[in-house]
Amino acid sequence: MTEEDDVVSPLHLTAEDRPDQPPVTPGLKDLYRDFEKALLVPLWTRIGDLMPERPQSKAQPHRWEWKALIELAARSGDLVPVGRGGERRAMALANPSLGGRPYATPTLWAAIQYLMPGEDAPEHRHTQNAFRFVVEGEGVWTVVERDPVPMRRGDFLPQAGMNWHAHHNSASEPMAWIDGLDIPFQYDVEAQFFDFGRDELTEEEHATPDRSRSERLWGHPGLVPVSQLGRREGTPLLCYRWADTDAALTDQLELEREGHPGTVAPGHALVRYTNPTTADDVLPTIRAQFHRIVGGAETAPRRETGSSVYQVFDGSGRVTVGDFSWSVRRGDLFVVPSWQPLSIRSEASPSDSDSGALDLFQFSDAPLFTKLNLFRTHIEENA
């Protein structure tokens, strides 16, 4: 194309008679037409959109019911092969205000993945940081860099980018779990890479050890193997077991009852999964945490820059995000967009929760905002 070729401008500027805009004159209209041709946008016409007083997320709060998700996943298990092409039988949460894209939030991807008995999900790797969280079931092993890692209810299994991984189901029943990745972020900043690996796993990788090699090295609280010292941006521990998470939350609440510090608020225990080589977030772009809120307790409304996805692990409660409010129960997922106030009331009891409390798994994009010095939080203490 030469300079003489006409360029159809995507810009459409309108001179508006508003107090914050220049007087509408024929000269101003001509200026705007020339701006369009030159592909220029005057800031005075867009500053409210580009530089709002506070974050205005494109995403909206939304809840997905686990019962509906698991039913659809089971139907897909009968109809959709898991091999190349299907690659992963994963069904992504699509936020209703993000134009049909398979994104839970503008930076976070979440999906339910479903593996039938005897199936292998073939090997691949990608720059996207990822994790798996198991809300129910067992019998699947994820194989990361040829290390089989068992997956069971309550386990959190992080995996930094560019690690080869596959899955196999050695049980007689299907199994579902949620995947979380930073796909939207890497897609929008145009930084993603993806490689196909082997179609089949070896006999050794089909083994079903109770503990992975990763856990045998790194799964000892407060202790690190001297032979492996050195900073790693993604955690080398491939599974954070539910028994440890449960014990930590239980101890926090017991300390509170004894009159000692330990909880973030009355009746609210909170733990964060961390990288044992740095004590930082478990993945470079994803923060993962687990909440336990005793029955009858309610959290103060909290706002954060960046977005979160929550899954109810156990119990029931009432969740309010901005103008949206839902009852939630085991397995349900919900989204908290940037700077939307979140409050949670626990309605759990021993009848619907093993702990007698509302247990919630959370992941967010907080590390991205922290690295850029953009992370902010505000708690409405007197709400």
Secondary structure, 3 states (H helix, E strand, C coil): CCCCCCCCCCCCCCCCCCCCCCCCCHHHHHHHHHHHHHCCCCHHHCHHHHCCCCCCCCCCCEEECHHHHHHHHHHHHHHCCCCCCCCCCEEECCCCCCCCCCCCCCCCEEEEEEECCCCEEEEEEECCCEEEECCCCEEEEEEECCEEEEEECCCEEEECCCCCEEEEECCCCCEEEEEEECHHHHHHCCCCCEEECCCCCCCCCCCCCCCCHHHHHHCCCCCCCHHHCCCCCCCCCCCECHHHHHHHHHHHHHHHHCCCCCCCECCEEEEECECCCCCCECCCCCEEEEEEEECCCECCCEEECCCEEEEEEECEEEEEECCEEEEEECCCEEEECCCCCEEEEECCCCCCCCCCEEEEEEEECHHHHHHCCCCCEEECCCC
